[in-house]
Amino acid sequence: MKTALVIMAAGMGSRFGGGIKQLEPVGPNGEIIMDYSIHDAIEAGFNKVVFIIRKDIRDAFHDAIGKRIEGICNELNIEFAYAYQELDDLPKGIEKPAKRSKPWGTGQAVLVCKDIIKEPFVVINADDYYGKEAFVKIHEFLVENYTPEKSKELCMAGFILGNTLSDNGTVTRGICAVDENDYLTDVVETYEIKKTSDGAESQGNRIDVNSHVSMNMWGLTPEFVGLLEEGFVEFFENIKGDEAKELKGEYLLPIYIDELLKKGKVSVRLLETQDKWFGVTYKEDKPVVVESFAKLIADGVYQKDLFADLKA
């Protein structure tokens, strides 16, 4: 079965102190976090790679990763494509608010793939390292469960909160509730989560570090992209006339999926992963991430020549 890896790489990191944080080298040969995600996805069985970027970062992105990854994909017989997230790529009849400069969010990011994605896919953030286990579990779920008749059966990698915290500041996580069969019942976007000496807290409230959280790693179907288009139209209906939301409101993938869950329009199976997340949310995170990849290579999880094992 054809399955795709979709990487959301259109965002500039406002907390990263300038520059394109997705392009920061973290591996021994200048690899970036995306390289490891692409390796793990291909190893798990995904056979198409789609980058969502903005046209204004196209040249920097192509020079830093696109050209190289395209070459690797050609060698491994993996399909490769770009999709472009632009402010004025809006549903028919909707005009961009004149003063809007902020991107529309992750829901629109996936929606711009509508003419490229014709197969079940996993979508991830460009600047998060997810580990191998989640790619394997999501690929297995998509291959075993997807048919057009079951297109509303989705899945999500459920990370353990304690494995996803930064030592250098607060993070936002979608804290998940599931039923007895591990199907998602609720995702609560929780802000300013920070490590404490005995666990974690958000805005003064203690949070269980063993909670499952969403890291924006979803197993989705091509039909779901059609639902995203409907949701984007609804999003604009809801913000119409509210100047603050017209300027800064975002159409976010986890929030829309949660809405669909509440309406019974989709089901989402939570697939637990014990892997430790890491990413470059803050500039101070980078040395830790570099050290983490060095350890993974020393432990034999990856080869120093990252894609050598896939080419063998």
C-alpha positions in Angstrom: 0.0 0.0 0.0 1.1 3.5 -0.7 1.6 5.5 2.5 2.9 9.1 2.9 5.0 11.0 5.4 3.8 14.7 5.5 6.1 17.1 7.2 4.8 20.5 8.3 7.8 22.8 7.9 6.2 26.1 6.9 6.6 27.8 10.4 9.4 30.0 11.5 10.3 29.5 15.1 9.4 32.7 17.0 10.8 31.3 20.3 14.0 30.2 18.6 15.5 33.7 18.4 15.3 34.2 14.6 16.4 31.9 11.7 14.6 28.8 10.5 14.9 26.4 13.4 13.8 23.4 11.3 17.2 23.8 9.4 19.5 23.8 12.4 22.1 21.0 12.1 22.0 18.5 15.0 23.7 15.4 13.6 27.4 14.6 13.1 27.2 15.3 9.3 25.0 18.3 9.5 21.7 16.3 9.7 18.7 18.1 10.9 15.8 16.7 13.0 13.8 16.1 9.8 16.4 13.7 8.5 15.9 11.4 11.4 12.1 11.5 11.0 12.4 10.8 7.3 14.8 7.9 8.0 12.4 6.4 10.6 9.4 6.8 8.4 11.0 5.1 5.4 12.3 2.3 7.6 8.8 1.8 8.9 7.4 1.4 5.4 6.2 4.9 4.3 7.0 5.3 0.6 6.2 8.9 -0.2 7.6 12.1 1.4 5.7 15.5 1.2 7.2 18.7 2.6 4.8 21.6 3.5 6.8 24.8 3.2 6.3 28.5 2.4 7.4 29.8 -1.0 9.6 32.4 0.7 11.8 29.8 2.4 11.8 27.5 -0.6 15.4 28.2 -1.7 16.9 28.0 1.8 14.9 24.8 2.4 15.9 23.2 -0.9 19.6 24.0 -0.3 19.5 22.7 3.3 17.5 19.5 2.9 15.2 19.3 -0.1 17.9 18.6 -2.8 19.6 16.0 -0.6 16.4 14.2 0.5 15.1 14.2 -3.0 18.3 12.4 -4.0 17.9 9.9 -1.2 14.2 9.3 -2.1 15.2 8.7 -5.8 17.8 6.1 -4.7 15.2 4.4 -2.5 12.3 4.6 -5.0 10.4 6.9 -2.6 8.0 9.5 -4.1 8.8 13.1 -3.2 6.7 16.3 -3.4 6.4 19.8 -2.1 3.2 21.6 -1.0 3.1 25.3 -0.3 1.2 26.9 2.6 0.3 30.5 1.7 -1.8 33.1 3.4 -4.1 33.6 0.4 -4.7 29.9 -0.3 -8.3 30.1 1.0 -11.6 28.4 0.3 -13.6 29.7 -2.7 -15.3 33.0 -1.9 -13.2 33.8 1.2 -10.7 36.8 1.1 -7.7 37.2 3.3 -8.2 39.9 5.9 -6.1 42.9 4.7 -3.9 43.1 7.8 -3.4 39.3 8.3 0.3 38.3 8.3 0.2 35.2 10.6 0.0 31.7 9.0 -3.4 30.0 9.3 -2.2 27.0 11.3 -1.7 23.3 11.0 -5.2 22.6 9.7 -4.5 24.7 6.6 -1.0 23.2 6.3 -2.4 19.7 5.8 -5.2 21.1 3.6 -2.7 22.5 1.0 -1.8 18.8 0.3 -5.3 18.0 -1.1 -4.1 17.6 -4.7 -0.9 15.6 -3.6 -2.2 13.2 -1.0 -4.2 10.3 -2.4 -3.1 7.7 0.2 -3.2 7.3 4.0 -0.5 9.4 5.7 1.3 10.3 8.9 1.7 14.0 9.5 4.4 15.4 11.8 6.1 18.7 12.9 9.4 19.4 11.2 11.2 20.3 14.4 10.2 17.4 16.6 12.0 14.1 17.0 9.5 11.3 17.6 11.6 8.1 17.7 11.1 5.0 15.7 8.3 3.3 17.6 5.5 5.7 16.7 6.2 5.5 12.9 6.1 1.7 13.0 2.8 1.7 15.0 1.1 4.3 12.8 2.2 2.6 9.6 0.9 -0.7 10.8 -2.4 0.9 11.8 -2.9 2.6 8.4 -1.9 -0.5 6.4 -4.1 -2.9 8.5 -7.2 -0.6 8.8 -7.5 1.7 5.9 -10.1 1.2 3.2 -12.3 4.0 1.7 -15.2 2.6 3.7 -13.2 3.0 6.9 -11.8 6.4 6.0 -12.9 8.0 9.3 -10.8 5.7 11.4 -7.8 7.7 12.4 -4.9 7.3 14.8 -2.5 9.3 16.9 0.9 8.7 18.6 0.3 9.1 22.3 3.5 10.2 24.0 4.1 10.1 27.8 4.1 13.7 29.0 7.3 13.2 31.1 9.1 12.2 27.9 8.2 15.5 26.1 9.2 18.3 28.4 12.0 20.9 27.8 14.5 21.8 30.4 14.7 25.4 29.0 11.1 26.7 29.2 7.5 25.9 29.0 5.7 23.8 26.3 2.2 23.4 25.0 0.8 19.9 24.8 -2.5 18.4 24.0 -3.3 16.2 27.0 -5.4 13.2 26.0 -8.2 11.2 27.5 -9.1 7.7 26.1 -11.8 5.1 26.6 -11.2 1.5 27.7 -10.3 0.5 24.1 -7.6 3.3 23.8 -9.8 5.4 21.6 -9.4 9.2 22.1 -12.3 10.9 23.8 -10.8 14.3 24.5 -7.7 16.4 23.7 -7.2 19.4 26.1 -4.7 21.9 24.7 -2.6 22.8 27.8 -0.3 25.7 27.9 2.9 26.7 29.8 3.7 23.2 31.0 7.0 23.2 32.8 9.2 20.6 34.6 9.2 20.7 38.4 11.4 19.0 40.9 8.7 16.3 41.4 6.8 16.3 38.1 5.2 19.0 36.0 2.7 21.8 36.3 0.8 24.2 34.1 -0.1 27.7 35.4 0.2 26.5 39.0 -1.7 23.3 38.5 0.0 19.9 38.9 -0.1 17.6 35.9 0.5 13.9 35.9 3.7 13.3 34.0 2.4 9.8 32.9 -0.5 11.5 31.0 -0.7 10.8 27.3 -0.1 13.8 25.1 -0.4 14.6 21.4 2.7 15.8 19.7 0.9 16.5 16.4 1.7 13.1 15.0 -1.5 11.8 13.4 -2.3 8.9 11.1 -4.9 10.3 8.7 -6.7 9.2 5.5 -7.0 11.0 2.2 -10.7 11.5 2.8 -9.9 13.3 6.0 -8.4 16.1 3.9 -12.0 16.7 2.5 -13.2 17.2 6.0 -10.4 19.7 6.7 -11.7 21.8 3.8 -15.2 21.8 5.3 -13.7 22.7 8.7 -11.7 25.6 7.2 -14.9 27.2 5.8 -16.5 26.8 9.3 -13.4 28.4 10.8 -13.9 31.5 8.7 -17.6 31.6 9.5 -16.7 31.6 13.2 -14.1 34.3 13.1 -16.0 36.7 10.7 -16.2 40.2 12.2 -13.9 39.4 15.1 -10.9 41.5 14.2 -8.5 39.9 16.8 -9.3 36.4 15.5 -9.1 37.6 11.9 -5.6 38.8 12.5 -4.3 36.0 14.8 -6.8 33.1 14.9 -5.4 29.7 13.8 -7.1 26.7 12.3 -5.4 23.9 14.3 -5.3 20.3 13.4 -5.8 18.9 17.0 -8.6 21.3 17.8 -10.5 20.4 14.6 -10.0 16.7 15.2 -11.3 17.1 18.7 -14.4 18.9 17.3 -15.0 16.0 14.9 -14.6 13.5 17.8 -17.2 15.3 19.8 -19.6 15.2 16.8 -18.9 11.4 16.3 -17.6 12.1 12.8 -14.2 10.3 13.3 -12.6 7.9 15.7 -9.0 8.2 16.8 -7.0 5.3 18.2 -4.2 6.3 20.6 -1.1 4.3 19.9 1.2 4.6 22.9 4.9 5.2 22.4 7.5 5.1 25.1 10.1 6.9 23.0 11.5 10.1 24.3 10.6 13.2 22.3 13.1 16.0 21.8 13.1 19.2 19.8 14.6 22.6 19.4 11.8 24.8 20.9 14.3 27.1 22.5 17.9 28.0 21.4 19.2 26.5 24.6 17.7 23.1 23.6 20.1 22.6 20.7 23.2 21.4 22.6 20.9 18.8 24.4 19.5 17.6 21.0 23.0 17.3 19.5 24.1 15.3 22.5 21.0 13.1 22.3 21.6 12.2 18.7 25.3 11.5 19.4 24.1 9.0 22.1 21.6 7.4 19.8 24.4 6.9 17.2 26.8 5.5 19.9 24.0 3.1 21.1 23.6 1.8 17.5 20.1 3.2 17.0 21.4 5.1 14.0 24.5 4.8 11.8 26.8 7.8 11.5 26.0 7.7 7.8 22.3 8.0 8.5 20.7 6.5 5.4 23.4 3.8 4.8 21.3 1.0 6.4 18.3 1.8 4.1 20.4 1.8 1.0 22.1 -1.5 1.9 
